[in-house]
């Protein structure tokens, strides 16, 4: 465990490095303007068209395509100015050694321009993408810009950690668990004592609460995390750190539908929007524990536990079957089974076999039989 002085030194060093990136960006624009040229910045494109699948690393990576944003262009001037408004606000936070929410940053940078009726930002839907633009442009995370989002995700289990200097025993967090913060870097969160054999990431809050109430984490020596749907960045970054630093595997439990499978794929190999940070967020070794398209027969689930696939589900499944990271035979077989059966299963369907069936039978059997996909 690093000392408080070492942590403070690490925090200052990170802030210094991020400030340098912001200053370099600004200096580049100033030098261009001084030459009488149109100031511009090159922003990497965050889209499927600029994403590459790294087969060796088993993660999604951002390509090298960029788009230029210039000041003296009617269609780009506002977004150019917005980019530097956000950069300036982040510099202010870094200089002060403070953090704030992405919501508060919106209010920090919103105002009416001079005597016009034009606002710098009209709503947060304008400022959030600018933050992402800044992240990819200077190759840093918003957390390193001292920005955080609302807490999403809860954790209980065989782990003691330190959060901003406070020791948290995850074995004693009651029914609600420890709220996973947005910023989980090593200068904020440190792992102190771990008795867990694995991590179980659960998509649904109700299912996580069932497992917590049944003390599944105590019986099976694990860390139990709920993601509330698609995991927030803090959750993804935390499980990445845990698998690397604690040397324990990650299992993912999601609905048996295209959206659940996509949640797993984002955890495992990264997302398109955050492809530039897959190396810090993705967990290539993550194991898909369920629900599988074959679980209906394998666990003799009643007919009333299924839901018919709709057209949107079918279209999404067919799209995903074309993704390079889903080309392995086992995944093609899994999704083909879903499409052929024309039904999907939500995790809660397991309750039709008994309220504690998931804790007492389903998950223990899956783990014992190593019935997972990778």
N, C-alpha and C positions, 0 to 999 in steps of 0.2 A: 504494500500500500504506500503510495507517495505521501510525503508530508504536506501540510497546508502550504508551506512556503514553496515547495516544488509545484504544487497545483497552481498557485498564484502566478508563478513564473511561467508555467506552461500556457496559462490563459493569456498573459500579456504577450507572449511570443506569437501565439495564434492571431491575436488582434493586430499585432504589428505587421504580420505577413499579409493579412487581409487588407489593411490600410494601404500597404505598398501597392497592391493590385489595383485598388480604387484610384490611387494617385497616378499610377502609370496610365490608366485609362484616360483620366482627365488631361494629363500632360500631352498625350498623343493628339487629342482634339485641339488643344491650345497651339501646338506646334504647326498643325495643319492650317489653322486659321491665320497664324502669323505669316504663313507663306502665301496667303491670299487665296487659298484653296477651300473647297466646300468641306467643312468638318463632317466626318463620318465614323461610324463604328461598324464592325462586322460581327453579326450575331449568328451563332450556329442555329441551324434549322431544327426545331423540335417536332419532327413528324416521322411517320413510318418510312417515308421516302429517303430519310437520312439516317436510318438505323441499320446496323450490321449485326449479324449473329456470329459471335466468336465461338466456334465449335470447340476449340481447345479449352477456353475458360468457362464455357457453358453459360455465358451471360450475353445480354444485349448491350451493344456499344453504339455510341453516337458516331456518325460519319463526319467527314470534313467539309460538308457543304455549308455555306453561310449565306446570309442575306445582308446587304449593306443598308444601313439606316443613316440618312444624311440630314443635315440641318436645313439647307436651302432647297427644300422640296416640299411643296404644298401638302402632299400626302404623307410625308414622314416627319415634318417639323415638330408636330405636337408630341409624337412618341419619342423623338430624339430628346426633346426637352424633359419629358417625363422620366426618361432613363436617368438623366443626371440629377433630377430632383430626388429620386429614390436613392441614388448613389450618395448624394450629399447628406441625406437624412441618416443613412447607414454609417457614414463617416462620423457624424455627430455622436451616434450611439457608441461607436468603437472608441472614439476619443474620450468619452465620459465613462467608459467601462460599464455601460448599462445595456439592458435588453428591452425589447418591447414586442408587442404582437403585430402581426401583419395587418390587423384591423386598425391598430393605433397608428401604424406607419401611414396608412391611407389618410387619416385625419391630420397627421403631421405635415403631409405634403399637399393637402387640398386647400386651395384658396382661389379667389377670383383675381384674374390678371389685370392689374392696373385699374383703369376706369372702364374696362370692357365688361361684357356680360359672359365672358369665357372663363370657365374654371380649369384649373390644372388637371383635376380629375372630377368626373361626374359621379362615379360610384366605384366601389371596391373591385368590381369586375374589370375595371381598367387598370388598376394598380397591381393586382396580383400577377398578371402575365408579365408586367414590367420587371417585377422582382425575379421571375424565372429567367427573363432575358438577361438580367444583370448576372445572375448565377452562372449561366453557361458562358457568358462573354468573358468573365474574369476567372472562370474555372474554380468556383467556390460554392459552398452550400449556404442557403439563407441563414442557417443556424450560425455559421461563421460570420455572417453579417450582423449578428446579434438580433435576429428576428425569430420569433416563435409563433406557433399556431396553438389553438386550443388543445388541451390534453384529450387524447383519444386512446383508449385501451387500458386494461387493468391487469395486474400481475399478482399472483400468489404462488407460494411453493417453497421448495427447499433451497432458499437463497437469502443471504444477508448482503445488502449493498449499502453504499453511501451515496446520498443525494444532496449535493450542495453542502456537504459537511455533516449532514444528519444521517445517523445510522438507521436503516430500515430493515426490519426482520420481516421478510415476506411470508413467514409462517404464521404471523400474528396480525393479519390485515383484515380480519373479519369477513363479512359477506361481500364487501365492495372491492377489496383488493387495493393495492398501491396503484395510483394513477400514473401511467407512463407519460412523462413530460415530452414536449416537442424536442428539446435540446438534451441529448443523451451522450454527448461526447465525453472523453475520458477526463477532461478537466472539471466536469460536473458530476458524472456518475462513475463510481468505481465498484467493482465486485470484491466483496470481502470474504465470504464463506459460502461455498456451494456444495450441497450434498445431493444435488439432482443428477439423475442419470440421463435425462433428456428434457427437451422443451416441447410443449404441446401448444400450438397456436390455433385458437378456435375462432371461427368466423362469427358465430352468433353469441350475443350476450346471454340469452336465456339458457343456452347449452353450457356456456362457461359457468354460469351460476349453479346449474345442476351439478356439474363436476366439482365445483368448489364446495357446495353444500355436502356432497357425498365424500368430501376429502379425498378425491381421487389422487391429488398430488402427493398426499401423505402416504397412501397405500402403495403407490407406484414410484415414489421418489422422483418427482419431476417438478418442473416450473410450468405453471398454467397461465397463458396469456390470451386475452380476448381482444379481437381487432375491430369489432363493430363494423363488419363488412370489409371493404378494401382497407388494408392496414395503413395507418398514417405513417408518415416518414419517420417519426420518432420510434414507432414500434418496429419498423423494418430495420432501421439502423441499430436498434437495441438488440434484436435477435441476431443480426449479423455479428455484432461485437461478442455476444454471448457464445455463439458457436465457435468463434475464433479463439477467444480468451479462456473460456471455460472448457473447451474441447468436448462438448456434448452435442448430440444430433438434434435436429429440429424436425418435428412432425407437424403436418398441417391438416386440420379437420375442417372441411367446407361442405356446402351443399353439393349434391350431385346434379348440377346443371352447368351450362356453359359459363355462367358468371362465377360460380364457385371455382371451376377449373382455372378461370383466368386469374382469380385472386391468388391461387397457388402458383401460377406461372409468374406473376409479378414478384411474389416473395422469392421464388427460386432464381429467376434470371433477369429480373428488373423490368421496368416499364419503359414505354416509348418516350414519354415526356421527361423522365429522369434517367435516360440512357447514359448520360454523361457521368452519372454517379452510381451506376450499377456495381462498380468495383467496391463501393463502400456500403451498399444497401442490399444487394442480392445475396442469396444463400444458395449457391449451386448444388450443395449437397442436401437440400431440403427434401423430405420424404412426404409423398402424398398418402396420408393414412385413410382417407375416405371423405365422403361417401363415394363408393364405386358404383358404376352402372350394374355390376354383378352382385351387389349386396342384397338386392331384393330377393333373389332366389337363394343365395348363400345363407341368409339369415331368416328365410321364410317370413318376410314381412307381409302383412295383410294387404289385399288389393286396395283398400281404402287409404293406404299410406302414400300413394303415388299421385302426381299431378301431371296432366297432359302437357307436352311441349307445345308452345305456341309458335307462330311463324317467326317471330323475333328470335326465339330460342334456337330454332332450326338454322336460321340464317347465320347467327353468331357461331354456332357449333361448326358449320361448314367453313366459315372464315378462319376459325382457329385451326382447323385441320390442315390448312395451307401454310400456317406459320412454320418456319424451319425448325423451331424448338419443340414442335409437336409432331415431327415426322417419324419418330421411332415407332416401331410396330405396336408396342404395348399401348401407346397413347392413341394411335389410329384405331386400334381395336376397342379401346375404352369409349371413344366418342362415337364410333360406328354403332356400338351396342346401344348407346343412348338414343341415337337417331332412329335405329331400327325398332326399338321398343316404344318410341314416341312418348316416353314418360320421363319425369325427373323426380328426384327425392330430396326433400329438405331434411336436415339433420334431425329436426324435431320428430320426423316420422318414426324414428327408433323408439319413441315413447309409446308407440302403439303396442310394443312388445313388453311394456312395463316401464314405470317411471324411472327406475334406476338401471334399466337394461344397458344403456350406453356406458355406465360406470362399472357395472358388475360383469357384463358379458362381452359386449361389442368391442370396446377398446382393448380390454385385456387379451381377448382372443386374437385380435388384429396384431397386437404387439408380439404375442407369443409365437404366432405363426409367420411373423415377418411379412404380413400381407399388406405391403405398401408398394407404391410406384415411385420411381425417381426419374 
